[in-house]
Amino acid sequence: MGLLSFITGLPLAPVRGVISLGKVVQEQVESELYDPASVRRELEAAEEARAAGEITAEEEARIQQAALDRMTGDREAPGAGKE
């Protein structure tokens, strides 16, 4: 039965490969998004942009709040908008 399953499963191998690749990419993106070092860099960049006058205080506050929400676990499902 193993040989028959292997032969009939061959056409689906590319699909399985794409699915597993998607899972790896998702894990990598999430690890970078919620990494404390990347959040710190984002906050520092916002602070520097504010000091240089590139963004307003409101924009800096919005960036800070988004970063803090990510770090405190206030995560939304992708594509789920606030209504």
GIHU-V743239 format. One record per residue. N is the residue number from 0. RES is the residue in one letter. SS is DSSP state (a for helix, b for strand, c for the rest). Layout:
n=<N/N>
res=<RES/RES>
ss=<SS/SS>
//
This chain:
n=<0/1/2/3/4/5/6/7/8/9/10/11/12/13/14/15/16/17/18/19/20/21/22/23/24/25/26/27/28/29/30/31/32/33/34/35/36/37/38/39/40/41/42/43/44/45/46/47/48/49/50/51/52/53/54/55/56/57/58/59/60/61/62/63/64/65/66/67/68/69/70/71/72/73/74/75/76/77/78/79/80/81/82>
res=<M/G/L/L/S/F/I/T/G/L/P/L/A/P/V/R/G/V/I/S/L/G/K/V/V/Q/E/Q/V/E/S/E/L/Y/D/P/A/S/V/R/R/E/L/E/A/A/E/E/A/R/A/A/G/E/I/T/A/E/E/E/A/R/I/Q/Q/A/A/L/D/R/M/T/G/D/R/E/A/P/G/A/G/K/E>
ss=<c/a/a/a/a/a/a/a/a/a/a/a/a/a/a/a/a/a/a/a/a/a/a/a/a/a/a/a/a/a/a/a/a/c/c/a/a/a/a/a/a/a/a/a/a/a/a/a/a/a/a/c/c/c/c/c/a/a/a/a/a/a/a/a/a/a/a/a/a/a/a/c/c/c/c/c/c/c/c/c/c/c/c>
//
